[in-house]
Amino acid sequence: MIKIFKLVKTNKILIGIGVLLQMAIVFQSCKDELEIPLQGQVSSDVIVFDSDWITLQLAAAYGMLDLNVSTSDPWRSDPSHWIYGEVSSDNAYKGSDPGDQPIIDNAEAYTALATENSYYGFLWNAIFEGVARSNEAIRGVKTGLESGDLTAAEAAQFEAEGRFLRAHYHFEAKKIWGKIPFVDETIEESITNEGVDSWGLIEADFQFAIDNLPETSRFVGSGNSWAAKAYMAKVHMYQLDYDAARPILDDVINAGPYSLAAKYSDNFNAATKNSSESIFAIQHTVNDGSSNDDNGNWGQALNFPNGAPVGTTGGACCGFFQPSQNLVNAYKTDAGGLPLLDTFNDTDVTNDDGIADAAAFTPYAGELDPRLDWKVGRRGIDFNGWGIMPGQSWIRNPANGGPYLQKISVFRASQFNNAGIDAASAWAPAVSAINTNIIRFAEILLWRAEIMAAQGEGDLGVALVDQVRMRAANTEDFVKELDMDGMPTATPAANYVISPYGAFTGQAQAIKAVAHEYRIETALEGHRFFDLVRRGEAATVLTNYLTEESTKRSHLNGVSFSLRSQVYPIAQNVISVSGGVIKQNDGY
């Protein structure tokens, strides 16, 4: 971790919670420990704004990507958005006990309040801290260019990197709150979030990055021109601007350096991160010498199974973020290996809901997409090498959270000493070096397929969808049964059947199939709620979900989705500190 005391002029940027003083702010980054002590007030005149200095400023901006201002309740702003993108969707329940972290209960029930400052204010502050650090780097670049400390080429690349990061942070804010201010390097006081063309300004930043970043990243995880193109396409997809997204996606697919990883599970494995599929991901490390493994994925600290798997010590925590029955059912296929687009939720995949570990249980024998068992932990299936998931003893509150566990943020048993924190040294054994994926190449393929389906183009996107499906059909990647010694055998753990479509029956099936494929491919990665909102389907899908799911989970009885919940409330203390310049979203 780098702790940098920034010594600059005392400009103020008021962006919501508090005044972010551009003086003596402590920055963190995934780097070796370095301390620069504050020796008193220092004028910017003594700073040399050269490449070394700007590199430190950018390191601070990158360091905020995990949105972890501190390890104090970091799940409030976890960049995977498991709360805001999954628990608020049809993919997951909050889990744990009723009343534990009650603001997450409110997010799940669509009763979020503007007064819940400890979550929505904390998240706002974390995101705009990233904006502030990006702006500080951009200001430093411009000062360095003027002073001659930077060459024009250095300045262009460094500014592009800062604007790439600034665009990322603003995009995060935009998808969460909708109505946001756009804070650039010239802003020195609070600005409004009304009447702002934030999409256009985000696009301008990404375009500058496209035009000025090299094709190859400066270091693993940093922005490059291809990542900027992919992100620009994502921005257009969130506006359903298919005509603008199409040529960019074609360029990334046909000329870019990316491809699907050989194994689907490689995307959620600390040992295979930063593969050819990873376009932009937040880098996490542990056992790197940082205090309390601060650079691990602390935002998912609550999401370890409540029962301690074999090999961990000190107890496990905390049983949050449990997949829904609806999501598990979505992975059903027919005998030919195709999804049940219209009928997947008519009957449930067999589960052990209400069945004790010691009681007899017969697992589901029907056809399943193999991606299910890399995303969801269920009884009778190996849990990332920790052994067979035994059932309710690993669930903190089965009545509230149901019978399933999420697996994608839980490190492999074989990586316990080098990719996951020793549970004896931390209260949260879930913290690991597994990256948080922001954009994967599979998404690029499916976005392009979405456009083809929606516009009646070519084969309606079937070849791209089948490319994603056939990667999942890699039998070497199927979760396997275990032998008596707990070692994987050659036998698949379930009846995995997955096949290509070959052709869609028409445009209606194509549109439905692409949306379904995106859901099951990216489930539990933080996208589902925002994807439903961007496609205008949140109200319909979530209302239907609640009607059925409330019969399985009593805590969803009486819950209803309202249109105001398509964006989250802006915390009241953000509005108060801005002097009322920041305006609340409608309905809150």
LINCOR-V786519 format. One record per residue. SS is DSSP state (a for helix, b for strand, c for the rest). BURIAL is 1 if it has 24 or more other ideal C-beta (glycine too) atoms within 12 Angstrom, else 0. Layout:
ss=SS burial=BURIAL
ss=SS burial=BURIAL
This chain:
ss=c burial=1
ss=b burial=1
ss=b burial=1
ss=b burial=1
ss=b burial=1
ss=c burial=1
ss=c burial=1
ss=c burial=1
ss=c burial=0
ss=c burial=0
ss=c burial=0
ss=b burial=0
ss=b burial=1
ss=b burial=1
ss=c burial=1
ss=c burial=1
ss=c burial=1
ss=c burial=1
ss=b burial=0
ss=b burial=1
ss=b burial=1
ss=c burial=1
ss=c burial=1
ss=c burial=0
ss=c burial=1
ss=b burial=1
ss=b burial=1
ss=c burial=1
ss=c burial=1
ss=c burial=1
ss=c burial=1
ss=c burial=0
ss=c burial=0
ss=b burial=0
ss=b burial=0
ss=b burial=0
ss=c burial=0
ss=c burial=0
ss=c burial=0
ss=c burial=0
ss=c burial=0
ss=c burial=0
ss=c burial=0
ss=a burial=0
ss=a burial=0
ss=a burial=0
ss=c burial=1
ss=c burial=0
ss=c burial=1
ss=c burial=0
ss=a burial=1
ss=a burial=0
ss=a burial=1
ss=a burial=1
ss=a burial=1
ss=a burial=1
ss=a burial=1
ss=a burial=1
ss=a burial=1
ss=a burial=1
ss=a burial=1
ss=a burial=1
ss=a burial=1
ss=c burial=1
ss=c burial=1
ss=c burial=1
ss=c burial=1
ss=c burial=1
ss=c burial=1
ss=c burial=0
ss=c burial=1
ss=c burial=0
ss=c burial=1
ss=a burial=1
ss=a burial=1
ss=a burial=1
ss=a burial=1
ss=c burial=1
ss=c burial=1
ss=c burial=1
ss=c burial=1
ss=a burial=1
ss=a burial=1
ss=a burial=1
ss=a burial=1
ss=a burial=1
ss=a burial=1
ss=c burial=1
ss=c burial=1
ss=c burial=1
ss=c burial=1
ss=b burial=1
ss=b burial=1
ss=b burial=1
ss=b burial=1
ss=c burial=1
ss=c burial=1
ss=c burial=0
ss=c burial=0
ss=c burial=0
ss=c burial=1
ss=a burial=0
ss=a burial=1
ss=a burial=1
ss=a burial=1
ss=a burial=1
ss=a burial=1
ss=a burial=1
ss=c burial=1
ss=c burial=1
ss=c burial=1
ss=c burial=1
ss=c burial=1
ss=c burial=1
ss=c burial=0
ss=c burial=1
ss=a burial=1
ss=a burial=1
ss=a burial=1
ss=a burial=1
ss=a burial=1
ss=a burial=1
ss=a burial=1
ss=a burial=1
ss=a burial=1
ss=a burial=1
ss=a burial=1
ss=a burial=1
ss=a burial=1
ss=a burial=1
ss=a burial=1
ss=a burial=1
ss=a burial=1
ss=a burial=1
ss=a burial=1
ss=a burial=1
ss=a burial=1
ss=a burial=1
ss=a burial=1
ss=a burial=1
ss=a burial=1
ss=a burial=1
ss=a burial=1
ss=a burial=1
ss=a burial=1
ss=a burial=0
ss=a burial=0
ss=c burial=0
ss=c burial=0
ss=c burial=1
ss=c burial=0
ss=a burial=0
ss=a burial=0
ss=a burial=1
ss=a burial=1
ss=a burial=1
ss=a burial=1
ss=a burial=1
ss=a burial=1
ss=a burial=1
ss=a burial=1
ss=a burial=1
ss=a burial=1
ss=a burial=1
ss=a burial=1
ss=a burial=1
ss=a burial=1
ss=a burial=1
ss=a burial=1
ss=a burial=1
ss=a burial=1
ss=a burial=1
ss=a burial=1
ss=a burial=1
ss=a burial=1
ss=a burial=1
ss=a burial=1
ss=c burial=1
ss=c burial=1
ss=c burial=1
ss=c burial=1
ss=c burial=1
ss=c burial=1
ss=c burial=1
ss=c burial=1
ss=c burial=0
ss=c burial=1
ss=c burial=0
ss=c burial=0
ss=c burial=1
ss=c burial=1
ss=c burial=1
ss=c burial=1
ss=c burial=0
ss=c burial=0
ss=c burial=1
ss=c burial=0
ss=a burial=1
ss=a burial=1
ss=a burial=0
ss=a burial=1
ss=a burial=1
ss=a burial=1
ss=a burial=1
ss=a burial=1
ss=a burial=1
ss=a burial=1
ss=a burial=1
ss=a burial=1
ss=a burial=1
ss=a burial=0
ss=a burial=1
ss=c burial=1
ss=c burial=1
ss=c burial=0
ss=c burial=0
ss=c burial=1
ss=c burial=1
ss=c burial=0
ss=c burial=0
ss=c burial=1
ss=c burial=1
ss=c burial=1
ss=c burial=1
ss=a burial=1
ss=a burial=1
ss=a burial=1
ss=a burial=1
ss=a burial=1
ss=a burial=1
ss=a burial=1
ss=a burial=1
ss=a burial=1
ss=a burial=1
ss=a burial=1
ss=a burial=1
ss=a burial=1
ss=a burial=1
ss=c burial=1
ss=c burial=0
ss=c burial=1
ss=a burial=1
ss=a burial=0
ss=a burial=1
ss=a burial=1
ss=a burial=1
ss=a burial=0
ss=a burial=1
ss=a burial=1
ss=a burial=0
ss=a burial=1
ss=a burial=1
ss=a burial=1
ss=a burial=0
ss=a burial=0
ss=c burial=1
ss=c burial=1
ss=c burial=1
ss=c burial=0
ss=c burial=1
ss=c burial=1
ss=c burial=0
ss=c burial=1
ss=a burial=1
ss=a burial=1
ss=a burial=1
ss=a burial=1
ss=a burial=1
ss=c burial=1
ss=a burial=1
ss=a burial=1
ss=a burial=1
ss=c burial=1
ss=c burial=1
ss=c burial=1
ss=c burial=0
ss=c burial=1
ss=b burial=1
ss=b burial=1
ss=b burial=1
ss=b burial=1
ss=b burial=1
ss=c burial=1
ss=c burial=1
ss=c burial=1
ss=c burial=1
ss=c burial=1
ss=c burial=0
ss=c burial=0
ss=c burial=1
ss=a burial=0
ss=a burial=1
ss=a burial=1
ss=c burial=1
ss=c burial=1
ss=c burial=1
ss=c burial=1
ss=a burial=1
ss=a burial=1
ss=a burial=1
ss=c burial=1
ss=c burial=1
ss=c burial=1
ss=b burial=1
ss=c burial=1
ss=c burial=1
ss=c burial=1
ss=c burial=1
ss=c burial=1
ss=c burial=0
ss=c burial=1
ss=c burial=1
ss=c burial=0
ss=c burial=0
ss=c burial=0
ss=c burial=1
ss=c burial=1
ss=b burial=1
ss=c burial=1
ss=b burial=1
ss=b burial=1
ss=b burial=1
ss=b burial=1
ss=c burial=1
ss=a burial=1
ss=a burial=1
ss=a burial=1
ss=a burial=1
ss=a burial=1
ss=a burial=1
ss=c burial=1
ss=b burial=1
ss=b burial=1
ss=c burial=0
ss=c burial=0
ss=c burial=0
ss=c burial=1
ss=c burial=1
ss=b burial=1
ss=c burial=1
ss=c burial=1
ss=c burial=0
ss=c burial=0
ss=c burial=1
ss=c burial=1
ss=c burial=0
ss=c burial=0
ss=c burial=1
ss=c burial=1
ss=c burial=1
ss=c burial=1
ss=c burial=1
ss=c burial=1
ss=c burial=0
ss=c burial=0
ss=c burial=0
ss=c burial=0
ss=c burial=0
ss=c burial=0
ss=c burial=0
ss=c burial=1
ss=c burial=0
ss=c burial=1
ss=c burial=1
ss=c burial=0
ss=c burial=1
ss=c burial=1
ss=b burial=1
ss=c burial=1
ss=c burial=1
ss=c burial=1
ss=a burial=1
ss=a burial=1
ss=a burial=1
ss=a burial=1
ss=b burial=1
ss=b burial=1
ss=c burial=1
ss=c burial=1
ss=c burial=1
ss=c burial=1
ss=b burial=1
ss=c burial=1
ss=c burial=1
ss=c burial=1
ss=c burial=1
ss=c burial=1
ss=b burial=1
ss=c burial=1
ss=c burial=1
ss=c burial=1
ss=a burial=1
ss=a burial=1
ss=a burial=1
ss=c burial=1
ss=c burial=1
ss=c burial=1
ss=a burial=1
ss=a burial=0
ss=a burial=1
ss=a burial=1
ss=c burial=1
ss=c burial=1
ss=c burial=1
ss=b burial=1
ss=b burial=1
ss=c burial=1
ss=c burial=1
ss=c burial=1
ss=c burial=1
ss=c burial=1
ss=c burial=1
ss=a burial=1
ss=a burial=0
ss=a burial=1
ss=c burial=1
ss=c burial=0
ss=c burial=0
ss=c burial=1
ss=b burial=1
ss=c burial=1
ss=c burial=1
ss=a burial=1
ss=a burial=0
ss=a burial=0
ss=c burial=1
ss=c burial=0
ss=c burial=1
ss=c burial=1
ss=c burial=1
ss=c burial=1
ss=b burial=1
ss=c burial=1
ss=c burial=1
ss=c burial=1
ss=b burial=1
ss=b burial=1
ss=b burial=1
ss=b burial=1
ss=b burial=1
ss=a burial=1
ss=a burial=1
ss=a burial=1
ss=a burial=1
ss=a burial=1
ss=a burial=1
ss=a burial=1
ss=a burial=1
ss=a burial=1
ss=a burial=1
ss=a burial=1
ss=a burial=1
ss=a burial=1
ss=a burial=1
ss=a burial=0
ss=c burial=0
ss=c burial=1
ss=c burial=0
ss=c burial=1
ss=c burial=1
ss=c burial=1
ss=a burial=1
ss=a burial=1
ss=a burial=1
ss=a burial=1
ss=a burial=1
ss=a burial=1
ss=a burial=1
ss=a burial=1
ss=a burial=1
ss=a burial=1
ss=a burial=1
ss=c burial=1
ss=c burial=0
ss=a burial=0
ss=a burial=0
ss=a burial=1
ss=c burial=1
ss=c burial=1
ss=b burial=1
ss=b burial=0
ss=b burial=1
ss=c burial=0
ss=c burial=0
ss=c burial=0
ss=c burial=0
ss=c burial=0
ss=b burial=1
ss=b burial=0
ss=b burial=0
ss=b burial=0
ss=b burial=1
ss=c burial=1
ss=c burial=1
ss=c burial=1
ss=b burial=1
ss=c burial=1
ss=c burial=1
ss=c burial=0
ss=c burial=1
ss=c burial=1
ss=c burial=0
ss=c burial=0
ss=c burial=1
ss=c burial=0
ss=c burial=0
ss=a burial=0
ss=a burial=0
ss=a burial=1
ss=a burial=1
ss=a burial=1
ss=a burial=1
ss=a burial=1
ss=a burial=1
ss=a burial=1
ss=a burial=1
ss=a burial=1
ss=a burial=1
ss=a burial=1
ss=a burial=1
ss=a burial=1
ss=a burial=1
ss=c burial=1
ss=c burial=1
ss=c burial=1
ss=c burial=1
ss=c burial=1
ss=a burial=1
ss=a burial=1
ss=a burial=1
ss=a burial=1
ss=a burial=1
ss=a burial=1
ss=a burial=1
ss=c burial=1
ss=c burial=0
ss=c burial=1
ss=a burial=1
ss=a burial=0
ss=a burial=0
ss=a burial=1
ss=a burial=1
ss=a burial=0
ss=a burial=0
ss=a burial=1
ss=a burial=1
ss=a burial=0
ss=a burial=0
ss=a burial=1
ss=c burial=1
ss=c burial=0
ss=c burial=1
ss=c burial=1
ss=a burial=0
ss=a burial=1
ss=a burial=1
ss=c burial=0
ss=c burial=0
ss=c burial=1
ss=c burial=0
ss=c burial=1
ss=c burial=0
ss=a burial=0
ss=a burial=0
ss=a burial=1
ss=a burial=1
ss=c burial=1
ss=c burial=1
ss=c burial=1
ss=c burial=1
ss=c burial=1
ss=a burial=1
ss=a burial=1
ss=a burial=1
ss=a burial=1
ss=a burial=0
ss=a burial=1
ss=c burial=1
ss=c burial=0
ss=c burial=0
ss=c burial=0
ss=c burial=1
ss=c burial=1
ss=c burial=1
ss=c burial=1
ss=c burial=0
ss=c burial=0
ss=c burial=1
